[in-house]
Amino acid sequence: MQYYIFHQDTVGRLLIRNLLAAADRGVRVRMLIDDMYGEEADDVWSTLDTHSNMEVRLYNPFVRGHSKNLQLITHMKRVNHRMHSKTYTVDNQVSIVGGRNIGDEYFDADKDVAFSDLDAMIIGPVVPEVSDEFDQYWNSRHSYPITTLIEGVKKEAVQAGALDNLRSELDRFYRQKQTLDYVDAEKNSVFAKSLREQTAHFSFSKAKIIHDSAEKMTRSDDNWKEELLISQLAPYIQQATEEYILVSPYFVPGQRGADAICKLSQQGVRVRILTNSLASNDVAAVHTGYMRHRKQLLRCGVELYELNEQLKKEEGKRFTWLPGLSKSSLHAKTMAMDKKVTFVPAGRWLPFHRTVHFS
């Protein structure tokens, strides 16, 4: 599995508990976590890594023992490149890709905030492509084993019995009423029941995985731009003749992107875009990059829709860290062309965004 964010909350700890159980029964577990927030759980990662069947690596890590904020200033070019991918693959038979990180707010386990998101469960020949993408990042020179990162920073090794202590802690956590209530709700969801009862239906179609290179931050040859996600997506977008739909929570097209979208609309393609309003956006600064292009997009015929704060105000729930914002926030990212081609990003913000080089 590879994730940009992996919180140590209800969802995160439940997943770790199940991963440990899988490792105990002989399953090889590999976890690749982006290090934007990875350092917050170094003790957990290092403990899991002591299991003979578990390996943990962090992508493009910050230097341990030094100020993270200072590194963001002095090494911005390097730390600006993050692995924003979210993939989860089992036995090379089934994968889950999409926009969700591992955290309560992504899986309806947080009473104060909920991100509306989208995932795709995939089977068939496309799954090995997800595995290949993972291996490229896993074997990248920018992915570091957790043991390498903490060596020399933490003088003491992981204490003997740390893994057993973690298991005991997770078992106590699992037995708490709040945890059991959430697990019960998940087990009784419509989707979970359809899997158990084998009534879930798959839609079969042609599929392929496209992704940025794990080495793009250090590529110097002339072809690296052709391998960027936007470069690979451009032909599908340009071939749209009837309809183009884009769902993006953090829609910052830039002038080039806005011009390209307007060109589609002026060619007779119906263009519809859904994004967060300022009220529902959890990253207010990003909204300013979208606002400056609204008039241009509307004037050239693009249909813009924003998540309405009023729809969720009735619940009386608010973001805890951003007063005045509604509980629900759009986090899904997808696009569709002519009702024939659909793209579900495994994490990327939007296809035109160039400010932060997310993979």
HELIX and SHEET records of a PDB file:
HELIX    1   1 THR A   10  ASP A   24  1                                  15    
HELIX    2   2 GLY A   38  ALA A   41  5                                   4    
HELIX    3   3 ASP A   42  LEU A   48  1                                   7    
HELIX    4   4 LYS A   68  THR A   74  1                                   7    
HELIX    5   5 MET A   76  VAL A   79  1                                   4    
HELIX    6   6 ASP A  104  TYR A  106  5                                   3    
HELIX    7   7 VAL A  127  TRP A  138  1                                  12    
HELIX    8   8 ILE A  146  ILE A  150  1                                   5    
HELIX    9   9 ALA A  162  TYR A  174  1                                  13    
HELIX   10  10 LYS A  177  LYS A  187  1                                  11    
HELIX   11  11 VAL A  190  ARG A  196  1                                   7    
HELIX   12  12 LYS A  216  THR A  218  5                                   3    
HELIX   13  13 TRP A  224  GLU A  227  5                                   4    
HELIX   14  14 LEU A  229  GLN A  238  1                                  10    
HELIX   15  15 GLY A  254  GLN A  266  1                                  13    
HELIX   16  16 ALA A  284  MET A  291  1                                   8    
HELIX   17  17 ARG A  294  ARG A  299  1                                   6    
HELIX   18  18 GLN A  310  LYS A  313  1                                   4    
SHEET    1   A 4 GLN A   2  TYR A   3  0                                        
SHEET    2   A 4 VAL A  29  ASP A  34  1                                        
SHEET    3   A 4 MET A  54  TYR A  59  1                                        
SHEET    4   A 4 SER A 143  PRO A 145 -1                                        
SHEET    1   B 3 THR A  87  VAL A  90  0                                        
SHEET    2   B 3 VAL A  94  GLY A  98 -1                                        
SHEET    3   B 3 ASP A 119  ILE A 123 -1                                        
SHEET    1   C 2 ALA A 114  SER A 116  0                                        
SHEET    2   C 2 SER A 328  LEU A 330  1                                        
SHEET    1   D 5 GLU A 303  LEU A 307  0                                        
SHEET    2   D 5 ARG A 270  ASN A 276  1                                        
SHEET    3   D 5 GLU A 243  VAL A 247  1                                        
SHEET    4   D 5 THR A 334  MET A 337 -1                                        
SHEET    5   D 5 VAL A 341  PHE A 343 -1                                        
END                                                                             
